[in-house]
Amino acid sequence: MSETAVLERIETLSRTVRQLETRVEELETHEDLRDLEKAITENGSQPLVPWDQAKALLDLD
């Protein structure tokens, strides 16, 4: 295989990897949205927790 062919193959593989990375990120985003929608459905009738209280509960101060 010539050097040019090898470089073209590497470029093709790099493009494919970038596309796959993008697709995985999209799938993760969709999964996150499904999780969020599920949490909203399960907890929708409960009162909201003020941010300051949530930070304290999660020890984020």
C-alpha positions as CSV (number, residue, x, y, z in Angstrom):
1,M,0.0,0.0,0.0
2,S,1.5,3.4,-1.0
3,E,2.1,6.2,1.5
4,T,-0.7,8.2,-0.1
5,A,-3.2,5.3,0.3
6,V,-2.2,4.9,3.9
7,L,-2.7,8.6,4.6
8,E,-6.1,8.5,2.9
9,R,-7.1,5.5,4.9
10,I,-6.0,7.2,8.1
11,E,-8.0,10.3,7.2
12,T,-11.1,8.1,6.5
13,L,-10.7,6.3,9.8
14,S,-10.2,9.6,11.6
15,R,-13.4,11.0,10.0
16,T,-15.3,7.8,11.0
17,V,-14.0,8.1,14.6
18,R,-15.2,11.7,14.8
19,Q,-18.6,10.7,13.5
20,L,-18.9,7.9,16.0
21,E,-17.8,10.3,18.8
22,T,-20.5,12.7,17.8
23,R,-23.1,9.9,17.7
24,V,-22.1,8.7,21.1
25,E,-22.5,12.2,22.5
26,E,-25.9,12.5,20.9
27,L,-27.0,9.2,22.4
28,E,-25.7,10.3,25.9
29,T,-27.7,13.5,25.5
30,H,-30.8,11.6,24.6
31,E,-30.3,9.3,27.5
32,D,-29.8,12.2,29.8
33,L,-33.1,13.8,28.5
34,R,-34.9,10.5,29.0
35,D,-33.6,10.3,32.6
36,L,-34.7,13.9,33.2
37,E,-38.2,13.3,31.7
38,K,-38.5,10.2,33.9
39,A,-37.5,12.1,37.0
40,I,-39.9,14.9,36.2
41,T,-42.7,12.4,35.7
42,E,-41.9,10.6,39.0
43,N,-41.4,13.8,41.0
44,G,-43.6,16.2,39.3
45,S,-46.2,16.4,42.1
46,Q,-43.6,17.1,44.7
47,P,-42.8,20.7,45.7
48,L,-39.6,22.2,44.3
49,V,-36.6,22.6,46.5
50,P,-35.0,26.1,46.6
51,W,-31.5,26.1,45.1
52,D,-29.8,27.2,48.4
53,Q,-31.5,24.3,50.2
54,A,-30.5,21.8,47.4
55,K,-26.9,23.0,47.5
56,A,-26.8,22.5,51.3
57,L,-28.5,19.0,51.0
58,L,-25.9,18.0,48.4
59,D,-23.0,19.6,50.3
60,L,-22.1,21.9,47.4
61,D,-21.5,25.0,49.5
